[in-house]
Amino acid sequence: MASKQSRGSGSSYGEASIRILKGLEPVKQRPGMYTRTDNPLHIIQEVIDNAADEALAGFGARIDVTVHTDGSVSVADDGRGIPFGLHPEERVPVVEIVFTRLHAGGKFDKGAGGAYSFSGGLHGVGVSVTNALSRRLEVSVWRDGQMAKLAFAGGDVVEPLVLRKGAPGERRSGTTARAWPDAKYFESAELPRAELMHLLRSKAVLMPGVTVTLTFEKSGRHEEERTTWLYQGGLRDYLMQSLAADPVIPLFEGAHYADGGETENFAEGEGAAWCVAFTEDGAPMRESYVNLIPTVAGGTHESGLKDGLFGAVKGFIDMHSLLPKGVKLMPEDVFSRASFVLSAKVLDPQFQGQIKERLNSRDALRLVSTYVRPSLELWLNQHVEFGRKVADLVIRQAQTRQRASQKVEKRKGSGVAVLPGKLTDCESRDLRLNELFLVEGDSAGGSAKMGRDKETQAILPLRGKVLNAWEVERDRLFANNEIHDIAVAIGVDPHGPGPYADGHAPDLSGLRYGKICILSDADVDGSHIQVLLLTLFFRHFPKLIDTGHIYIAKPPLFRIDAPARGRKPAAKIYALDEGELHATLDKLRKEGAREGSWSISRFKGLGEMNAEQLWDTTLNPETRRLLQVEFAVLGFERTVSSLTQLMGKGEAQARRDLIERHGDAVEIDI
């Protein structure tokens, strides 16, 4: 007991140790969780996005951005104006709540009659982050014949709301916000001019008829520099101006939005507009947006465009028997030479992170693909000569890819190793695409075999739990059948117990898969199997981790069958764990679903999932969750120490101490 007390003698931990961050304190303490900290562009973009949402909703026709000489930036729109009356529950002016409270806004209600049916703002976090990270922020609102003004400093109100009546007959409406970003939160206080201009130009492209103006104030004789964008040609004009090479065929463009009477289970108004160009050379130009928010890291809507383009082009090639013998088409063969601008409208988009650089909504893939594919199929078959040109370009891409991926299998001294009989291999030999899933149990392996992509995904079912290989000598490893099959399947010999243990780099030339994915049940037994496999790879195949080839697949634990609510149709929603389950239920309640109207299913194991469910949640590269394994954070030596404590045979007392210290934090899965 004395030894335990001595370890903690330097600190005390009690009820008073728990601190609750209030108001905008979390943003100031950890700004990187809420915005980009390299420069203040994103916090200004949050204000611009609010103005764009007003235009998207049909209530604004102008967005004016001014960069002032004192480093501040103002954004003005002619929308409805943020309400400034007292909130019915909080009894505080609504405009003050919008700028000072996290998770407060008018974009949560997506039902009929909501303030915003489609918007980029969805967390209610955006402009409150702008306020928190600004030295000063001034807001002026024109609405209902009145003008309201208030000011903040560091997120706190310093000039309370003041109202005055507008001039007689004045019908002005809109909001102007002027922010002075606080330099202490950013690596550079300067706004990147090119990025700001690109952002505003794209807003104008995506909102034909809306005038967007950017003004740089100048000191001295030249008072200002102004640029104005007003596009009537939309996506086509924008893409043509941005292409690095001439397109092979005329641009393929289209738009389709659900009208409420369709059968695809999309909400009314959801859909996309797109413009695509195929070019022989030059760097492809690709831009995508969701509800006018630029998604620079892509996401599921781009995956839907890729899926739709590939399906249509492959269908045309098959219909006209254009594919040479021995050539297999892959989606990347079509997509690699495609430039595009894509603007999707999604009723309730789920973004990755607060800065919204990537869309994660699974339904967006099906939404965009469902509308793009038939449109392109019809267009290609109406213009067969253009279809043949695209087919020729795509087939040449496939042939180039196949030639690059052909390689001679390395022969070992005893000859070529025979692959294990229970391995269901993939057809491709391209390391960049190939994936091996180590699946817990034969039943889950059967679903995975039926649900996988045969071209690039291989399945190796594992029976029971793999041997704890932490203290197994290398020359005794292959006495275990499961470990033998894993090593032969991946094509790499054991090379532990650490990187470069033999004085030279391990030989990975026989590696057969670019990704080796551990796929086990989302329960305690599944976690144990994960740890055993990670122990095997770290101890005896560490170079695979070091080079980024080992992954963990995260299947969901729950399925929620949600009823129709408002404009959202009935849907099947998957939740990774209890936390996501509760968050999903809270979201359903906010969307108007009646308490208890949903049903919740808990997967006891992967074997309970059918092939379609397993593909959609765990195997599909566009919608799955796959975590790359690395030890860069802890470092190699600390990882060895941790695993020795967890897996070593003589570490029972150390494990007991660990359980006693942290047992209260564990939720028992019974």
C-alpha positions in Angstrom: 0.0 0.0 0.0 2.9 2.3 0.8 4.4 1.9 -2.6 1.1 2.9 -4.2 0.9 6.1 -2.1 4.4 7.1 -2.9 3.7 7.0 -6.6 0.9 9.6 -6.2 2.6 11.7 -3.5 3.2 14.6 -5.9 -0.4 15.3 -6.7 -4.0 15.1 -5.3 -7.0 14.1 -7.2 -10.5 14.7 -5.8 -13.8 16.3 -6.4 -12.3 19.8 -6.7 -9.9 18.6 -9.4 -12.7 18.4 -12.0 -13.1 21.7 -13.9 -16.1 22.6 -16.0 -15.4 24.9 -18.9 -18.3 27.3 -19.4 -19.5 29.5 -22.3 -16.8 29.9 -24.9 -13.9 28.8 -22.6 -13.5 25.4 -24.5 -12.8 27.3 -27.7 -10.2 29.5 -26.2 -8.5 26.6 -24.4 -8.5 24.3 -27.4 -9.0 26.4 -30.6 -7.6 23.7 -32.8 -10.7 21.5 -32.0 -13.0 24.1 -33.5 -11.1 25.8 -36.3 -7.8 26.0 -38.3 -5.2 27.8 -36.4 -2.7 28.4 -39.2 -4.6 31.6 -40.1 -8.0 33.2 -39.3 -9.6 32.4 -42.7 -11.9 29.7 -41.3 -13.4 31.9 -38.6 -14.2 34.5 -41.2 -15.6 31.8 -43.5 -18.1 30.9 -40.7 -19.6 34.4 -41.0 -19.5 34.2 -44.8 -21.3 30.8 -44.7 -24.1 32.3 -42.6 -24.6 34.9 -45.3 -24.5 32.2 -48.0 -27.1 30.2 -46.1 -29.5 33.2 -46.3 -28.9 33.3 -50.1 -29.3 29.6 -50.4 -32.7 29.8 -48.5 -33.8 32.4 -51.1 -33.7 35.5 -48.9 -30.5 37.3 -50.0 -28.9 38.5 -53.3 -25.7 40.1 -52.0 -22.7 39.2 -49.9 -20.1 41.9 -49.4 -16.8 41.2 -47.7 -14.4 43.9 -46.8 -10.8 43.5 -45.5 -10.0 46.7 -43.5 -6.6 48.3 -43.0 -6.8 47.6 -39.3 -6.8 43.9 -39.8 -10.5 43.4 -39.3 -12.9 41.8 -41.7 -16.6 42.7 -42.2 -19.2 40.5 -43.9 -22.6 42.1 -44.9 -25.6 40.4 -46.4 -29.2 41.5 -47.4 -30.9 38.5 -45.8 -33.6 38.4 -43.2 -31.3 39.6 -40.4 -30.6 37.6 -37.2 -33.6 38.0 -34.8 -32.8 40.3 -31.9 -35.8 39.8 -29.7 -35.6 37.9 -26.4 -35.3 34.2 -26.7 -38.5 32.6 -25.2 -36.6 30.3 -22.8 -33.3 32.1 -22.2 -34.8 35.7 -22.0 -31.6 37.0 -23.7 -31.5 38.7 -27.1 -31.3 35.9 -29.7 -28.5 37.7 -31.6 -26.4 37.6 -28.4 -27.1 33.9 -27.9 -26.0 33.1 -31.5 -22.6 34.7 -30.9 -21.9 33.6 -27.4 -23.4 30.1 -26.9 -22.0 26.9 -28.4 -24.6 24.7 -30.1 -27.1 27.5 -30.5 -28.5 28.3 -33.9 -31.5 28.2 -36.3 -30.2 25.3 -38.4 -31.1 22.3 -36.3 -34.8 22.2 -37.3 -34.8 20.6 -40.7 -38.5 19.9 -40.8 -41.1 21.7 -42.8 -41.4 25.3 -41.6 -37.8 25.4 -40.3 -35.8 28.5 -40.7 -33.3 26.7 -43.0 -34.2 23.6 -44.9 -30.7 23.3 -46.4 -27.7 24.9 -44.8 -24.0 24.4 -44.2 -24.3 25.5 -40.6 -25.4 22.5 -38.5 -23.5 22.5 -35.2 -24.5 25.9 -34.0 -20.8 26.5 -33.3 -19.5 28.6 -36.2 -19.9 32.3 -35.4 -19.5 31.7 -31.7 -16.0 30.4 -32.4 -15.4 33.5 -34.5 -16.5 35.6 -31.5 -14.4 33.6 -29.0 -11.2 34.0 -31.1 -11.6 37.7 -31.9 -10.3 40.7 -30.0 -13.5 42.5 -30.9 -16.6 41.7 -32.9 -19.4 44.1 -33.9 -22.8 43.0 -35.1 -25.4 45.2 -36.8 -28.8 43.8 -37.8 -31.5 45.5 -39.9 -34.9 43.8 -39.4 -38.6 44.8 -39.1 -37.9 48.5 -39.6 -35.4 48.5 -36.8 -31.6 48.5 -36.5 -29.9 46.6 -33.6 -26.2 46.9 -32.7 -24.0 45.2 -30.1 -20.3 44.5 -29.6 -18.2 41.7 -28.0 -14.6 41.5 -26.8 -13.0 38.0 -26.5 -16.4 36.5 -26.7 -18.0 38.6 -24.0 -20.6 41.3 -24.5 -19.0 44.8 -24.0 -21.6 46.9 -25.6 -25.1 45.6 -24.9 -27.8 45.5 -27.6 -29.0 49.0 -28.6 -32.1 49.4 -30.8 -33.1 52.3 -33.0 -35.8 52.8 -35.6 -35.0 53.0 -39.3 -35.6 55.9 -41.5 -39.3 56.3 -42.6 -40.0 54.0 -45.5 -36.7 52.2 -45.1 -37.2 48.5 -45.8 -33.6 47.4 -45.3 -32.8 43.9 -43.9 -29.7 41.9 -43.3 -26.7 41.4 -41.0 -23.2 42.9 -40.9 -20.6 41.4 -38.7 -17.1 42.9 -38.3 -14.4 40.8 -36.6 -10.9 41.6 -35.4 -9.2 38.1 -35.2 -7.0 37.7 -32.1 -3.4 37.0 -33.4 -2.5 35.0 -30.3 -4.7 32.1 -31.5 -3.2 31.8 -34.9 0.3 31.1 -36.4 -0.2 34.0 -38.8 -2.7 36.9 -38.4 -2.9 37.5 -42.2 -5.7 36.2 -44.3 -4.5 34.1 -47.3 -5.7 36.4 -50.1 -5.8 33.7 -52.8 -7.8 31.3 -50.7 -10.3 34.0 -49.7 -10.8 35.1 -53.3 -11.3 31.4 -54.4 -13.8 30.9 -51.6 -15.9 33.9 -52.5 -15.7 33.2 -56.2 -17.0 29.6 -55.6 -19.9 31.0 -53.6 -20.9 33.1 -56.6 -20.6 30.1 -59.0 -22.8 28.0 -56.8 -25.4 30.7 -56.4 -26.2 32.1 -59.8 -27.8 35.5 -59.5 -26.1 36.3 -56.2 -23.6 39.1 -56.3 -20.4 38.5 -54.2 -18.0 41.4 -53.6 -14.6 41.4 -52.0 -13.0 44.8 -51.1 -9.5 45.4 -49.8 -9.2 48.8 -48.1 -6.0 50.7 -49.0 -4.2 53.4 -47.1 -3.0 56.4 -48.9 -4.1 57.6 -52.4 -5.8 54.4 -53.4 -8.7 53.9 -51.1 -9.8 50.4 -52.0 -9.5 47.5 -54.4 -12.7 45.7 -55.3 -13.6 42.5 -57.1 -17.1 41.5 -57.9 -18.4 38.1 -59.0 -21.8 37.4 -60.6 -22.2 34.2 -62.5 -25.2 33.3 -64.6 -23.5 30.3 -66.4 -22.9 28.5 -63.1 -20.8 25.4 -62.9 -20.1 25.1 -66.7 -18.4 28.5 -66.9 -16.4 27.9 -63.8 -15.1 24.5 -64.8 -14.2 25.7 -68.4 -12.2 28.6 -66.9 -10.3 26.3 -64.6 -9.3 23.3 -66.8 -5.6 22.8 -67.5 -6.3 21.0 -70.8 -8.9 20.8 -73.5 -11.7 18.3 -72.7 -11.9 15.1 -74.9 -15.7 15.5 -75.3 -18.1 18.3 -74.4 -18.8 18.9 -70.8 -21.3 16.5 -69.1 -23.5 18.6 -66.8 -26.8 18.0 -65.0 -28.8 18.5 -61.9 -31.4 16.5 -60.1 -33.3 17.1 -56.9 -35.9 14.9 -55.2 -39.4 16.2 -55.5 -40.9 14.2 -52.7 -42.8 11.8 -54.9 -39.8 9.6 -55.8 -39.1 6.2 -54.3 -35.4 6.5 -53.5 -36.2 7.6 -49.9 -34.5 11.0 -50.3 -35.9 14.1 -48.6 -37.6 16.7 -50.9 -35.0 19.0 -52.3 -32.0 16.7 -51.7 -29.8 16.1 -54.8 -26.9 17.6 -56.7 -25.7 19.7 -59.6 -22.6 18.7 -61.4 -20.3 19.4 -64.4 -17.7 16.9 -65.5 -14.9 17.2 -68.1 -12.6 14.3 -69.3 -9.1 15.3 -70.3 -6.1 13.5 -71.8 -3.5 15.2 -69.6 -3.0 17.9 -67.1 -3.8 17.9 -63.5 -7.5 17.3 -62.9 -9.5 20.2 -61.4 -11.8 18.9 -58.7 -14.1 20.9 -56.4 -17.0 19.8 -54.3 -19.5 21.5 -52.1 -22.3 20.6 -49.7 -24.9 23.2 -49.1 -22.3 25.7 -50.5 -19.7 24.6 -48.0 -16.4 23.7 -49.8 -15.4 20.2 -48.9 -11.7 20.3 -49.8 -11.1 16.8 -48.5 -14.0 15.4 -50.5 -16.2 12.8 -48.9 -19.2 10.6 -49.7 -20.8 12.9 -52.2 -17.6 12.8 -54.3 -17.6 9.0 -53.9 -21.2 9.0 -55.2 -20.1 10.9 -58.3 -17.2 8.5 -58.8 -19.6 5.5 -58.4 -22.1 7.0 -60.8 -19.5 7.9 -63.5 -17.9 4.4 -63.3 -21.3 2.6 -63.5 -22.4 4.6 -66.5 -19.1 4.4 -68.5 -18.7 0.7 -67.7 -22.3 0.1 -68.7 -21.7 1.8 -72.0 -18.5 -0.2 -72.7 -20.2 -3.4 -71.9 -23.2 -2.6 -74.0 -21.0 -1.9 -77.0 -18.5 -4.7 -76.3 -15.6 -2.3 -76.3 -13.5 -3.9 -73.6 -10.4 -5.8 -74.9 -9.8 -9.3 -73.5 -7.9 -9.4 -70.3 -8.6 -5.8 -69.3 -10.5 -5.2 -66.1 -11.9 -1.8 -65.4 -11.6 -0.1 -62.0 -13.4 3.1 -60.8 -10.1 4.9 -60.7 -9.7 4.3 -64.5 -12.7 6.5 -65.1 -12.1 9.0 -62.3 -8.4 9.6 -62.8 -9.0 11.7 -65.9 -12.2 13.4 -64.7 -12.3 17.1 -63.6 -15.5 18.2 -62.0 -17.4 20.7 -60.0 -20.0 19.1 -57.7 -22.6 20.9 -55.6 -24.7 18.6 -53.4 -27.7 19.6 -51.3 -28.1 17.3 -48.3 -30.8 17.9 -45.7 -28.8 16.9 -42.7 -25.1 16.6 -43.7 -22.7 15.0 -41.3 -19.2 16.5 -41.6 -15.9 15.3 -40.3 -14.9 17.8 -37.7 -16.0 21.4 -37.1 -14.2 22.9 -40.2 -16.3 20.7 -42.5 -13.6 19.7 -44.9 -15.0 16.3 -45.6 -18.6 14.9 -45.8 -19.2 11.7 -44.0 -23.0 11.2 -44.6 -23.4 7.6 -45.9 -26.6 8.4 -47.8 -24.9 11.1 -49.8 -23.0 8.4 -51.8 -26.3 6.8 -52.9 -27.9 10.2 -53.4 -25.4 11.5 -55.9 -24.8 8.1 -57.6 -28.5 7.5 -58.1 -28.9 10.8 -60.0 -25.6 10.9 -61.9 -25.5 7.4 -63.3 -28.8 7.3 -65.3 -28.2 10.8 -66.6 -24.7 10.0 -67.9 -25.9 6.6 -69.4 -28.6 8.4 -71.3 -26.2 11.1 -72.5 -23.6 8.6 -73.7 -26.1 6.6 -75.6 -27.5 9.7 -77.2 -24.0 10.7 -78.2 -22.3 7.4 -79.1 -19.3 9.0 -80.8 -18.5 10.9 -77.5 -19.1 7.7 -75.6 -16.5 5.8 -77.6 -14.0 8.6 -77.0 -14.5 8.3 -73.3 -14.3 4.5 -73.5 -11.0 4.7 -75.4 -9.6 7.0 -72.7 -10.7 4.8 -69.9 -9.5 1.6 -71.4 -6.1 3.1 -72.0 -6.0 4.1 -68.3 -6.8 0.6 -67.3 -4.2 -1.0 -69.5 -1.5 1.4 -68.2 -2.5 0.6 -64.6 -2.4 -3.2 -65.2 1.1 -3.0 -66.8 2.4 -1.0 -63.9 1.0 -3.5 -61.3 2.4 -6.6 -62.9 5.3 -8.0 -61.0 7.0 -11.3 -60.6 6.2 -13.2 -57.4 9.3 -13.7 -55.3 10.3 -17.4 -55.0 11.6 -18.8 -51.7 14.3 -21.4 -51.3 11.8 -24.1 -50.8 9.7 -23.0 -53.7 6.5 -20.9 -53.9 4.5 -21.1 -50.7 1.0 -22.5 -51.1 -1.7 -20.1 -50.0 -4.0 -21.3 -47.2 -7.1 -23.1 -48.4 -9.5 -21.0 -46.3 -8.1 -17.7 -47.9 -10.6 -16.2 -50.4 -8.2 -14.1 -52.4 -8.8 -11.0 -54.5 -8.3 -10.8 -58.3 -6.1 -7.7 -58.4 -2.4 -7.8 -57.9 -2.0 -4.0 -57.3 -0.6 -3.4 -53.8 -2.2 0.1 -53.8 -5.7 -1.4 -54.0 -5.5 -4.9 -52.4 -6.9 -5.4 -48.9 -6.8 -8.5 -46.7 -9.4 -8.8 -43.9 -8.6 -11.0 -41.0 -12.1 -11.9 -39.9 -13.2 -13.4 -36.6 -15.2 -16.6 -37.2 -16.4 -18.6 -40.2 -19.9 -17.2 -40.2 -18.6 -13.6 -40.4 -16.1 -14.8 -43.0 -19.0 -16.1 -45.1 -20.8 -12.8 -45.0 -17.6 -11.0 -45.7 -16.9 -13.2 -48.8 -20.4 -12.5 -50.2 -20.3 -8.8 -49.4 -16.7 -7.9 -50.4 -15.4 -6.4 -53.6 -13.9 -9.5 -55.3 -11.5 -7.4 -57.3 -9.6 -5.9 -54.4 -10.6 -7.5 -51.1 -9.5 -10.8 -49.8 -10.9 -12.6 -46.7 -9.1 -14.9 -44.3 -11.4 -16.3 -41.5 -9.8 -17.0 -38.2 -11.1 -19.8 -36.0 -11.0 -19.0 -32.3 -8.5 -16.7 -30.7 -5.0 -16.4 -32.1 -2.0 -17.5 -29.9 -0.5 -14.8 -27.7 2.8 -14.5 -29.5 4.5 -12.0 -27.2 6.9 -14.5 -25.8 6.9 -17.1 -28.6 10.3 -17.6 -30.4 10.2 -16.8 -34.0 11.2 -20.4 -35.1 8.2 -21.7 -33.1 5.6 -19.4 -34.6 4.6 -21.6 -37.5 3.6 -24.4 -35.1 0.4 -22.5 -34.8 -1.8 -23.0 -37.9 -3.5 -19.6 -37.7 -0.3 -17.6 -37.5 1.2 -19.8 -40.3 -1.8 -19.0 -42.5 -1.6 -15.3 -41.8 2.1 -15.1 -42.6 1.8 -17.1 -45.9 -1.3 -15.0 -46.9 0.4 -11.7 -46.5 3.7 -12.9 -48.1 6.1 -11.6 -45.4 8.3 -13.6 -43.1 8.4 -12.8 -39.3 11.2 -10.4 -38.5 10.8 -9.5 -34.8 11.2 -8.8 -32.0 11.8 -5.2 -33.3 12.5 -3.2 -36.4 16.0 -3.9 -37.8 16.6 -6.6 -35.2 18.7 -8.6 -37.7 20.8 -5.5 -38.6 19.0 -4.9 -41.9 15.6 -3.9 -43.1 13.1 -6.7 -43.3 12.2 -7.9 -46.8 8.7 -6.7 -47.8 9.1 -7.5 -51.5 6.6 -10.4 -51.2 3.9 -8.4 -49.5 0.6 -9.2 -51.3 -1.8 -6.6 -49.8 -1.4 -2.8 -49.2 -3.9 -2.9 -46.3 -4.1 -5.8 -43.7 -7.3 -5.1 -41.7 -8.3 -6.7 -38.4 -12.0 -7.3 -38.5 -13.5 -8.6 -35.2 -16.8 -8.2 -33.3 -17.5 -4.9 -31.6 -17.5 -6.6 -28.1 -15.0 -7.6 -25.4 -14.0 -10.9 -27.2 -13.5 -9.0 -30.4 -11.3 -6.4 -28.6 -9.3 -9.3 -27.2 -8.7 -10.8 -30.6 -7.6 -7.3 -31.9 -5.1 -7.1 -29.1 -3.7 -10.6 -29.8 -3.3 -9.8 -33.5 -1.7 -6.5 -32.8 0.6 -8.2 -30.4 1.6 -10.7 -33.2 2.2 -7.9 -35.7 4.1 -5.6 -33.3 6.3 -8.4 -32.0 7.0 -10.4 -35.2 6.0 -8.1 -38.1 6.7 -4.6 -36.9 7.8 -3.3 -40.3 4.2 -3.7 -41.5 3.1 -1.3 -38.8 6.1 1.0 -39.4 5.2 1.3 -43.1 1.5 1.8 -42.5 0.0 -1.5 -43.7 -1.9 -2.6 -40.6 -5.5 -1.3 -39.9 -8.4 -2.0 -37.6 -11.9 -2.1 -39.0 -14.6 -0.7 -36.8 -17.9 -2.4 -37.3 -21.0 -0.9 -35.6 -22.5 -2.3 -32.5 -26.1 -1.0 -33.0 -28.6 -0.5 -35.8 -31.4 2.0 -35.3 -34.5 1.7 -37.5 -35.6 5.3 -37.5 -39.1 6.4 -38.6 -39.9 9.2 -41.0 -39.6 12.6 -39.3 -40.4 15.9 -40.9 -38.9 15.9 -44.3 -36.5 13.0 -43.5 -37.6 9.6 -44.7 -37.4 6.4 -42.7 -33.8 5.2 -42.5 -31.4 2.6 -41.0 -28.7 4.2 -39.0 -25.7 2.4 -37.6 -23.9 3.4 -34.3 -20.4 2.4 -33.4 -20.9 2.3 -29.7 -23.1 3.4 -26.8 -22.0 7.0 -27.1 -23.0 7.2 -30.8 -26.2 5.4 -30.0 -27.2 8.1 -27.5 -26.1 10.9 -29.8 -28.2 9.4 -32.6 -31.3 9.1 -30.4 -30.8 12.7 -29.3 -30.6 13.8 -32.9 -33.8 11.8 -33.8 -35.6 13.6 -31.0 -34.5 17.0 -32.3 -35.7 16.0 -35.7 -39.2 15.4 -34.3 -39.2 11.6 -33.9 -41.6 10.5 -31.2 -40.0 8.9 -28.2 -39.8 5.1 -28.7 -40.9 5.2 -32.3 -37.5 3.8 -33.3 -36.3 0.3 -32.9 -32.7 -0.6 -31.8 -30.9 -3.8 -32.7 -27.6 -4.9 -31.1 -25.3 -7.0 -33.2 -24.0 -9.8 -31.1 -21.3 -10.4 -33.7 -20.3 -9.9 -37.3 -22.0 -13.2 -38.2 -25.4 -11.6 -37.6 -24.8 -9.1 -40.4 -25.9 -10.0 -43.9 -23.5 -9.4 -46.8 -25.1 -6.1 -47.7 -24.9 -4.7 -44.1 -21.3 -5.8 -43.7 -20.4 -4.1 -47.0 -22.2 -0.9 -46.2 -20.8 -0.5 -42.7 -17.4 -2.2 -42.7 -16.1 -3.1 -46.1 -17.1 -0.3 -48.5 -14.0 2.0 -48.7 -16.3 5.1 -49.0 -18.5 4.5 -45.9 -16.5 2.3 -43.5 -14.4 3.3 -40.5 -10.8 2.1 -40.8 -8.1 3.1 -38.3 -4.5 2.9 -39.2 -2.2 1.3 -36.6 0.9 3.2 -35.6 3.2 3.7 -32.6 4.6 7.1 -33.4 2.9 8.8 -30.5 4.1 6.5 -27.7 7.4 5.6 -29.4 8.7 2.0 -29.9 10.2 1.5 -26.5 7.1 2.7 -24.6 4.9 0.5 -26.7 7.2 -2.5 -25.9 6.8 -1.7 -22.2 3.0 -1.4 -22.4 2.6 -4.6 -24.3 4.9 -6.5 -21.9 2.8 -5.4 -19.0 -0.4 -6.5 -20.8 0.7 -9.7 -22.5 3.8 -11.0 -20.6 3.4 -14.2 -18.6 5.2 -12.9 -15.6 3.3 -9.6 -15.4 0.3 -10.8 -13.4 0.9 -8.4 -10.5 1.5 -5.4 -12.8 -1.8 -6.2 -14.6 -3.5 -6.5 -11.2 -2.2 -3.0 -10.2 -3.4 -1.6 -13.6 -6.9 -3.0 -13.0 -7.1 -1.6 -9.5 -6.0 1.8 -10.7 -8.3 2.1 -13.7 -11.0 -0.5 -13.1 -13.6 2.2 -12.3 -13.3 3.6 -15.8 -14.2 0.4 -17.5 -17.8 -0.3 -18.6 -18.5 -4.0 -18.4 -20.0 -5.5 -21.5 -22.3 -8.2 -20.3 
